[in-house]
Amino acid sequence: MIRTLGIVGGTFDPIHYGHLRLAAEVKLALGLPQVLLIPAGIPPHRAPPVASGTDRLAMAELGCAEFAGLCADGREIRHPGPSYTVDTLQALHAEDVTRPLALIIGSDAFAGLSSWRRWEQLFTLAHLVVVERPGAPTLPDAAPPALQEQWNRRLTTDPSRLSRQLAGAIVRQSVTPQPISATEIRAALARGASGRAEVRGLLPAAVLAYIDRNQLYRPLPDAP
């Protein structure tokens, strides 16, 4: 029985079908029993999110409710200070030291992995499932030499290693392209009613209703 826990991180500002369908497709393809979607509290490598951590977690919970086996996890929202993936993996590993973890990231994120905090330790805590991104740089050529070495040593075409070993493998996984952008969703919502019509179908109806109810991503008032 596969017990490997999948993990997808992000700001989820807001969560949309690009995030959710990717997680669900990888879950199905690799036979994972569950995938956690973990909204970042304070992302160290990008601008602060627009919506609060409380709102982003609530939207993630609503979005995950549409997909069996997807679950929102608020540990990074509750954690003070910047959200580092290595710390999150350590916490998850400590909860069950016998359960393999699989960190699901895009190929573009993998190419920049060596800039992450204690990045080499990630391979001792989890497997990495690298999802191909349309237009992303080709791996491993786009990665720096130290990361290329890890790629060449750990890449496997046998996904069963995700359950047979606790950590350390890299698996490439193709998914159906989902050209949906949270940035573009926020920009459309800031345009008001016309923009709201544009985002229908890009994110779950329950998430859009939450955004409306809490007046998130509204246009800024005109300056006096």
Phi, psi and omega per residue, in radians:
M1 nan 2.275 3.131
I2 -1.342 2.238 -3.141
R3 -2.045 0.072 -3.044
T4 -1.109 2.309 -3.138
L5 -1.715 2.146 3.085
G6 -1.476 2.607 -3.088
I7 -2.402 2.240 3.034
V8 -2.188 2.132 3.091
G9 -1.839 2.862 3.111
G10 2.895 2.996 3.076
T11 -1.373 -0.535 3.132
F12 0.898 1.072 -2.958
D13 -2.186 1.152 0.073
P14 -1.686 2.968 3.012
I15 -1.182 2.525 -3.129
H16 -2.524 -3.140 -3.053
Y17 -1.173 -0.372 3.048
G18 -1.073 -0.783 3.089
H19 -1.166 -0.847 -2.976
L20 -1.230 -0.759 -3.134
R21 -1.211 -0.617 3.056
L22 -1.037 -0.867 -3.119
A23 -1.081 -0.746 -3.125
A24 -1.171 -0.654 -3.119
E25 -1.221 -0.729 3.090
V26 -1.144 -0.722 3.100
K27 -0.978 -0.822 -3.126
L28 -1.183 -0.790 -3.070
A29 -1.093 -0.649 -3.064
L30 -1.762 0.001 3.109
G31 1.176 0.570 -3.138
L32 -1.371 2.401 3.138
P33 -1.249 -0.496 -3.089
Q34 -2.710 2.562 3.008
V35 -2.218 2.205 3.063
L36 -1.576 2.315 2.968
L37 -1.823 2.057 -2.980
I38 -2.018 1.807 3.091
P39 -1.157 2.369 3.111
A40 -1.233 2.481 3.047
G41 -1.353 -1.251 3.068
I42 -2.118 1.711 -3.095
P43 -1.180 2.228 -3.071
P44 -1.387 -0.268 -3.001
H45 -1.949 0.180 -3.110
R46 -2.683 3.028 -3.128
A47 -1.125 2.668 3.128
P48 -1.041 2.560 3.090
P49 -1.083 2.737 3.110
V50 -1.356 -0.853 3.126
A51 -1.413 2.698 3.124
S52 -1.191 2.835 3.081
G53 -1.058 -0.690 3.126
T54 -1.059 -0.769 -3.136
D55 -1.197 -0.726 -3.117
R56 -1.166 -0.634 3.070
L57 -1.176 -0.746 3.116
A58 -1.065 -0.731 3.107
M59 -1.154 -0.658 3.095
A60 -1.110 -0.696 3.109
E61 -1.110 -0.737 3.112
L62 -1.141 -0.716 3.134
G63 -1.159 -0.761 -3.124
C64 -1.128 -0.452 -3.117
A65 -1.078 -0.349 3.123
E66 -1.406 -0.222 -2.995
F67 -2.204 2.116 3.115
A68 -1.086 2.306 3.073
G69 1.527 -0.047 3.027
L70 -1.743 2.400 -3.070
C71 -2.481 2.323 3.070
A72 -1.438 2.459 -3.116
D73 -2.238 2.194 -3.015
G74 -1.754 0.339 -3.039
R75 -1.114 -0.624 -3.135
E76 -1.297 -0.537 3.066
I77 -1.129 -0.700 -3.097
R78 -1.380 -0.318 -3.071
H79 -1.408 2.242 3.114
P80 -1.262 2.579 3.105
G81 1.502 -3.135 -3.108
P82 -1.040 2.630 3.138
S83 -1.659 1.938 3.113
Y84 -1.910 2.281 -3.088
T85 -1.029 -0.670 -3.109
V86 -1.088 -0.649 3.108
D87 -1.178 -0.712 3.121
T88 -1.113 -0.750 3.120
L89 -1.133 -0.685 3.096
Q90 -1.063 -0.746 3.136
A91 -1.133 -0.748 3.119
L92 -1.145 -0.699 3.126
H93 -1.120 -0.690 -3.125
A94 -1.138 -0.473 3.132
E95 -1.205 -0.517 3.108
D96 -2.756 1.717 -3.038
V97 -1.274 -0.148 3.132
T98 -1.699 -0.090 -3.055
R99 -1.677 2.122 3.063
P100 -1.185 2.560 3.094
L101 -2.021 2.526 3.108
A102 -2.261 1.909 3.123
L103 -1.472 2.096 -3.081
I104 -1.738 2.032 -3.111
I105 -2.377 2.762 3.086
G106 -1.336 2.762 -3.136
S107 -1.104 -0.537 3.097
D108 -1.185 -0.685 3.090
A109 -1.171 -0.680 3.139
F110 -1.088 -0.682 -3.121
A111 -1.058 -0.447 3.118
G112 -1.809 0.263 -3.017
L113 -1.058 -0.548 -3.071
S114 -1.214 -0.124 3.050
S115 -1.596 -0.090 -3.133
W116 -1.357 2.703 3.128
R117 -1.101 2.242 3.111
R118 0.789 0.879 -2.987
W119 -1.092 -0.592 -3.120
E120 -1.161 -0.452 3.123
Q121 -1.227 -0.372 3.123
L122 -0.983 -0.635 -3.090
F123 -1.259 -0.318 3.086
T124 -1.543 -0.206 -3.096
L125 -1.862 -0.425 -3.025
A126 -2.710 2.845 2.860
H127 -1.460 2.781 3.049
L128 -2.041 2.191 3.032
V129 -1.829 1.965 -3.041
V130 -1.739 2.032 -3.101
V131 -1.636 2.233 -3.135
E132 -1.174 2.287 3.107
R133 -1.888 2.247 3.088
P134 -1.016 2.263 3.115
G135 1.427 -0.055 3.139
A136 -1.317 2.725 3.114
P137 -1.036 2.612 -3.114
T138 -1.313 2.303 3.073
L139 -1.677 2.573 0.031
P140 -1.554 0.022 -3.015
D141 -1.016 -0.553 -3.084
A142 -1.349 -0.208 -3.088
A143 -1.578 2.691 3.063
P144 -1.173 2.820 -3.028
P145 -0.921 -0.744 -3.096
A146 -1.108 -0.621 3.131
L147 -1.359 -0.609 3.037
Q148 -1.025 -0.690 3.132
E149 -1.083 -0.763 3.103
Q150 -1.106 -0.725 3.133
W151 -1.051 -0.882 -3.081
N152 -1.132 -0.552 -3.099
R153 -1.424 -0.548 -2.965
R154 -1.872 -0.268 -3.080
L155 -1.088 2.343 3.127
T156 -2.376 2.622 3.023
T157 -1.764 0.140 -3.120
D158 -1.902 1.651 -3.095
P159 -1.150 -0.251 3.112
S160 -1.132 -0.305 3.090
R161 -1.116 -0.377 3.120
L162 -1.121 -0.443 3.109
S163 -1.834 -0.426 -3.113
R164 -1.400 -0.413 3.127
Q165 -2.112 2.702 -3.130
L166 -1.304 -0.570 -3.031
A167 -2.916 3.007 2.907
G168 1.835 -0.241 -3.128
A169 -1.618 2.699 2.993
I170 -2.047 2.225 3.117
V171 -2.129 2.280 3.035
R172 -1.525 2.410 -3.140
Q173 -2.407 2.134 3.067
S174 -1.517 2.564 3.094
V175 -2.395 2.891 3.077
T176 -1.183 2.209 -3.141
P177 -1.016 2.393 3.104
Q178 -2.204 1.534 -3.080
P179 -1.336 1.187 -3.139
I180 -2.132 2.349 -3.077
S181 -2.163 2.231 3.068
A182 -1.098 -0.633 3.113
T183 -1.040 -0.780 -3.128
E184 -1.217 -0.597 3.084
I185 -1.114 -0.797 3.126
R186 -1.071 -0.736 -3.135
A187 -1.116 -0.709 3.131
A188 -1.151 -0.752 -3.136
L189 -1.130 -0.562 3.122
A190 -1.201 -0.284 3.112
R191 -1.455 -0.103 3.093
G192 1.603 -2.541 -2.992
A193 -1.048 -0.722 -3.124
S194 -1.123 -0.701 3.127
G195 -1.224 -0.592 3.130
R196 -1.063 -0.677 3.117
A197 -1.092 -0.561 -3.105
E198 -1.199 -0.484 -3.019
V199 -1.619 -0.122 3.110
R200 -1.029 2.316 -3.126
G201 1.567 -0.186 3.110
L202 -1.580 -0.319 3.114
L203 -2.545 2.752 -3.091
P204 -1.007 2.552 -3.133
A205 -1.026 -0.627 -3.136
A206 -1.149 -0.594 3.105
V207 -1.227 -0.756 3.116
L208 -1.101 -0.680 3.102
A209 -1.117 -0.661 3.101
Y210 -1.125 -0.749 3.112
I211 -1.045 -0.767 3.129
D212 -1.131 -0.781 -3.063
R213 -1.116 -0.610 -3.083
N214 -1.787 0.103 3.055
Q215 0.947 0.843 3.111
L216 -1.515 2.661 3.052
Y217 1.021 0.562 3.118
R218 -1.333 2.729 3.077
P219 -1.142 2.568 3.086
L220 -1.219 2.469 3.128
P221 -1.127 2.584 3.118
D222 -1.105 2.449 3.110
A223 -1.194 2.534 3.134
P224 -1.159 nan nan
